């Protein structure tokens, strides 16, 4: 009650009902929002102006370096709950602090909000650049882009040079520097190795950014090569790792590699400063011949070597799927489809379409292919099972 009274006393009377209804909508309290409307004489909440969540309270951002409460709420609303503990460690919180926050709150949204406020209040300078770097490290490129735009930047490269927060000279929570092992403990994951920063010369080059025209040429060179020598559906199997960010329907409806790159770019997964994903895809899919064409993009990639690329973004599960698809022959594809009642018209003898169908039918899912592995072994297809387990 005290919160509501305090808020009301600091809010213009003409905006109180509108602001409250918008806030209730944002928190999915649709029924309560409707009752508030009716109590104040509105027959339907659509009588209000189009929903712009509490926009009158938020000043137009002009390249801010600091976060207010509304900014943190925006991050809270858009952060996938499975990443909050790991992001907290990236930002300098100790695991004991994170555990305490988790024990103090029932709802995960409250945990996220408390950790964000705790971090912000301990970070007196460069809040936006530090947050951007942490989001990049966690591969949350879509959220990083949204935060960037909200803070008044047209591109995340304007915020700050890309730095690794593990090495930054900012004040960590409770005076405790954290290590990569602490990050791993905060968020155990079978794909944790794909999220760690790389020290390779190639990846350092990627992180420095490239001229926009070279970025376009890189996409075109790889796209042209892919069109001649590989299947776009193989690339789609890889890109499905990001289906929650990009949208599975969008991936499936894309019919060219350049269009896929545009989709990734629109969702912040590749950019002039974050293009390692392209090189990783080329290496995983074994398009080694494209290296000579990439070397023609001078001077940035004149000395580029595919063998120097470290796989950091794509999970071991995705890499195993590509290896699995590459060794499947027509009879094996038909047989596996038969096991799971996948009509041949669905996969048409194509290994990548079969893999997509297996994922769509939830036979396999991110980091889990146990059911398929068991089926393969029981039907004397152990070599395929070994590939899926990463044993070959």
C-alpha positions, 0 to 999 in steps of 0.5 A: 500500500505504501508503494502505491501511495508513494507512486500516486503522490509523485504521478500526474493525475492525468496519467495515473490510470493510463500508467497503472494499466500499462504497467499491469499489462506489462506484468501480464495482470490483464484481468486486474488491468480490466477491473481498474479500467471498469472502476474508473469508468472505462468500458474497455481498456482499448479506450486508452492510447496505444500501449507504450509502456509508461513512456511518459516516465521515460526520457528519450535516451541520449547515449547514456552511460548509466541505467535507471530503474526502468532500464533495469526493468527492461533488461529483466523483462527481456533476459532469459531466466536461465542466464541470470546467474551466469550474467551476474558473475560476468558483471562481478557478483560473487556466487555467495551474493547470487545464492543469497539473492536467489534464496531471498526471492521466490520469483526468478524475475525478482532475483534478476531485478535484485541482482541488477539493482545490486550490481548497478548500485555498486558500479559507479561508472561505465554501467552501459559499456560494462553491461554490453560487454557482459551480454556479448560474452554470454552471446545475448546479442539480441538483448545487447542490441535492444539495450544499445538502442534504448540507451540512444546508440545506433550500433553497439560499436558506439558504446565501447570497444569490445572488452572481456569483462573478466579482464576489465578494470572495474570494481567487482562486487565485494572486491572479489575478482572472478575467474572463468571457473567461477562463471562455470560454477554459476551456470553449469552447462555442457556447452560452457566451453563454447561461451569462453573468450578466446585468445586466438589471433583470429578471434581477437581480429574478429572482436576488433571489427572490420570495415562495413564493406569487408563485412558485406564481401565476407558474407557474399564470398561465403554465401556464393561458396555455400551455394556451389558446394554445400546445402543451405539445410546443413547451415539451417541445422546449425542456425537452429541453435538460435531458434529462440532468438531468430524464430524457427519459422524464420529460419525454415522460410529462408531460402538463401545463405545471404538471407540467413546471414541477414536474419542473423544480423537483424537479431544481433548474432553477427555484425562488423564486430561479431562475425566469428559465427560465420567462420565457425560455421564454415569450419564445422561444415568443412568448407575449407576451399573458401579460405582462398577467396576469404584471403582475397578480402585485403588487408583484413583477411589476407592472412586468415587461416581456417585452422586458427578458428576456435569453435566457441559459439556452436555447441558440441551437440550442433557440431555432432549433428553436422558430423552425423548428417555428413555420414548418413547415406540414403538407406540409413536416412530411410531406416531412421525415418521409419523408426520414428514414423517420419514420412519419406516425403518429409525428409526426401532422402536428405540428411539435414531435412531428416535431422530437422524432422527429428528435432521437430518431433522432439526425438532429439533436442539441444544437448540431448540425443539419448533416445536416438542413440539408443535406437541406433545402437539397438539396430546395429548402427553403432557408428552413427551413435558414436558420432552423436556422442562425439566419440569419433 
